[in-house]
Amino acid sequence: MMKQVKVIFSVLLILISFSGFSQHLADTAGKEQKTVYLFSGIGADSSIFKNLKLPGYHKVYITWIPALPDETLTDYAGRIKSQITVENPYLIGLSFGGIMAVEVSKQIHVKKMVLISSVRTKDELNKRQFFFIKLGLYRIIPSALIKRTNFLTYRYFGAHSKSDKKALTKLLKDTDVTFFRWALKSIGYWHNKEVPERTIQIHGTADRVIASRFVHPDYRIKGGGHLMVFNRADTISKIIRNYFRD
């Protein structure tokens, strides 16, 4: 009799244990991850972000859509924001993607935003670059030259290691030249002077694409170039995690 009681008692303990365990799994599954939307550089894909480590966050990569010929950045942001489907999202914008994230943040409520190798306002861009763009000189750059890498582009983008050069080569090779030209033209006529709220800016001291001397970031990465999201990802990931956690 005692043996039967012990068996029944053991079975009950196992059932209770499984019940609690199942409930724990259900609770864990029910907890939604915070969603962060990532805007890459001009025409680039999500591969540039592959080294970022953001555990606990559901990453959604914004896909560039074809731009209309005379579309402004504001109008384009109004269309691309349809890819953001959660309320109070976190945004991360890289280079041109940072400019677009700023425009999107003016149209929806954003929890927090991070700009990497990018700018908050027009005043942080090099005035010589504006002059170059407004003259329309970008139109005469051959498509093959835009999509090709050499020692000058490696230096300009801060690609020093073999993996950096491989990543940059892929990014430029896959660049949509039509979108690239539209983006440059649109930046030339970008007039934003409104500093976005709930935003931090991370910039490299060796950035040549968006010169470090013109920006006033919250975090400066010593020696970081325009590709630092790829080759300084550990440092940048830590900054982002700490900022999102606060």
C-alpha positions in Angstrom: 0.0 0.0 0.0 2.8 2.4 1.0 4.6 1.6 -2.2 1.5 2.5 -4.3 1.1 5.8 -2.3 4.7 6.7 -3.1 4.2 6.0 -6.8 1.1 8.1 -6.9 2.8 10.9 -5.0 5.8 10.8 -7.4 3.5 11.0 -10.4 1.7 14.0 -9.0 5.0 15.8 -8.4 6.0 15.1 -12.0 2.7 16.4 -13.3 2.9 19.5 -11.1 6.5 20.1 -12.3 5.5 19.8 -15.9 2.6 22.1 -15.4 4.8 24.8 -13.9 7.4 24.3 -16.6 4.8 24.6 -19.3 3.4 27.8 -17.7 6.9 29.2 -17.6 7.4 28.5 -21.3 4.1 30.1 -22.1 5.0 33.2 -20.1 8.4 33.5 -21.8 6.9 33.1 -25.2 4.3 35.7 -24.4 6.8 38.3 -23.7 7.3 40.4 -26.8 10.7 41.5 -27.9 11.4 45.1 -28.5 11.5 45.9 -32.2 14.3 47.9 -33.8 14.2 49.0 -37.4 17.5 49.4 -39.2 18.1 51.8 -42.2 21.3 50.9 -44.1 23.3 53.3 -46.3 22.4 54.4 -49.9 21.1 51.4 -51.7 22.9 49.0 -49.4 21.4 45.9 -47.9 21.3 44.6 -44.3 24.6 42.7 -44.5 26.4 45.8 -43.3 24.7 45.3 -39.9 25.6 41.7 -39.6 28.2 42.2 -36.8 25.9 44.2 -34.6 24.9 42.3 -31.5 21.5 43.3 -30.0 20.2 40.3 -28.0 16.6 40.7 -26.9 15.7 42.9 -29.8 13.7 41.8 -32.9 15.6 43.4 -35.8 13.7 44.4 -38.9 15.7 45.7 -41.9 14.1 48.5 -43.9 14.1 47.7 -47.6 14.8 50.6 -50.0 12.0 51.0 -52.5 12.3 52.8 -55.8 12.2 56.5 -55.5 10.1 58.8 -57.7 12.2 61.1 -59.9 11.4 64.4 -58.1 10.5 62.9 -54.7 11.8 64.7 -51.6 13.3 62.9 -48.7 10.2 63.8 -46.7 7.8 62.3 -49.2 9.9 59.2 -49.5 9.9 58.8 -45.8 6.1 59.0 -45.9 6.1 56.0 -48.1 8.8 53.9 -46.6 7.4 54.3 -43.1 4.7 51.8 -44.0 7.3 49.1 -43.3 7.2 50.1 -39.6 4.3 48.2 -38.1 4.8 48.5 -34.3 4.2 51.5 -32.1 7.1 53.4 -30.4 9.8 51.6 -32.4 13.5 51.9 -31.9 15.4 53.1 -35.0 19.0 52.7 -36.1 20.1 54.7 -39.2 23.5 54.4 -41.0 24.9 57.1 -43.2 22.1 58.1 -45.7 19.8 55.7 -43.7 20.3 58.0 -40.7 19.0 60.9 -42.7 16.0 58.9 -43.7 15.5 57.7 -40.1 15.4 61.4 -39.0 12.7 62.1 -41.6 10.7 59.1 -40.5 11.0 60.1 -36.9 9.3 63.4 -37.7 6.2 61.5 -39.0 5.8 58.8 -36.3 6.6 58.6 -32.6 9.9 56.9 -32.0 11.0 55.4 -28.6 14.7 56.0 -29.2 16.9 56.5 -32.3 20.6 55.9 -33.0 22.5 57.5 -35.9 25.7 55.9 -36.9 28.1 57.7 -39.3 25.3 60.1 -40.1 23.9 63.5 -39.3 21.1 65.0 -37.3 20.7 68.2 -39.4 21.8 69.8 -42.7 24.4 71.9 -40.9 26.5 68.8 -40.1 27.1 68.1 -43.8 30.1 69.5 -45.6 29.0 72.6 -47.6 31.4 71.6 -50.4 29.5 68.4 -50.8 26.3 70.4 -51.2 27.9 72.5 -53.8 29.1 69.4 -55.7 25.6 67.9 -55.5 23.7 71.1 -56.5 25.9 71.5 -59.6 24.7 68.1 -60.6 28.2 66.7 -61.0 27.1 63.4 -59.6 25.2 62.8 -62.8 28.4 62.5 -64.9 30.0 59.8 -62.7 30.0 56.6 -64.7 27.9 53.8 -63.3 30.9 51.5 -63.5 32.9 53.8 -61.3 30.2 54.0 -58.7 30.1 50.2 -58.4 33.8 49.6 -58.5 36.4 49.6 -55.7 40.0 50.6 -55.7 42.6 51.9 -53.3 41.0 55.4 -53.3 37.5 54.1 -52.3 39.1 51.8 -49.7 40.7 54.8 -48.1 37.7 57.0 -48.5 35.4 54.5 -46.7 38.0 53.4 -44.2 38.3 49.8 -45.5 41.7 48.5 -44.3 41.4 44.8 -43.6 40.6 42.1 -46.1 37.1 41.6 -44.7 36.4 45.4 -44.8 37.4 45.5 -48.5 35.3 42.4 -49.3 32.3 44.0 -47.6 32.7 47.3 -49.3 33.2 45.6 -52.7 29.9 43.8 -52.3 28.1 46.9 -51.1 29.2 49.0 -54.1 28.7 46.2 -56.6 25.1 45.8 -55.4 24.3 49.5 -55.4 21.3 50.6 -57.4 22.8 53.5 -59.4 19.5 55.1 -60.1 18.7 55.2 -56.4 22.2 56.4 -55.6 21.8 59.4 -57.9 18.4 60.2 -56.5 19.6 60.0 -52.9 22.6 62.4 -53.6 20.3 64.9 -55.3 17.8 64.7 -52.4 20.5 65.2 -49.8 21.5 68.4 -51.7 18.0 69.8 -51.1 17.6 68.5 -47.6 16.8 71.5 -45.3 16.3 69.8 -42.0 17.5 72.0 -39.1 15.3 70.3 -36.4 17.4 68.2 -34.0 15.5 65.0 -33.4 14.6 64.1 -29.8 15.5 60.9 -28.0 18.5 60.4 -30.3 22.2 59.6 -29.9 24.8 60.0 -32.6 27.9 57.8 -33.0 30.7 58.9 -35.3 34.2 57.9 -36.2 37.1 60.3 -35.9 38.5 59.1 -39.2 35.2 59.3 -41.2 35.9 60.9 -44.6 32.5 60.4 -46.1 30.8 62.6 -43.4 33.7 64.5 -42.0 34.0 64.2 -38.3 34.9 67.9 -37.8 31.4 68.9 -38.9 29.4 66.8 -36.5 28.9 66.9 -32.8 28.2 63.3 -31.8 27.4 61.9 -28.4 30.1 59.2 -28.9 33.3 59.4 -31.0 35.0 56.2 -32.0 38.7 56.9 -32.2 40.0 55.8 -35.6 36.5 54.8 -36.8 35.8 55.2 -40.5 32.6 55.2 -42.4 32.5 51.4 -42.2 32.9 51.2 -38.4 29.4 49.7 -38.0 31.0 46.6 -39.6 34.6 46.7 -38.1 33.9 48.3 -34.8 30.6 46.5 -34.2 31.4 45.3 -30.7 32.0 48.9 -29.4 28.9 50.3 -31.2 26.7 47.4 -30.1 27.6 48.1 -26.4 26.7 51.7 -26.8 23.4 50.9 -28.4 22.5 48.3 -25.8 23.2 50.7 -22.9 21.2 53.5 -24.5 18.2 51.3 -25.3 18.3 49.9 -21.8 18.1 53.3 -20.0 
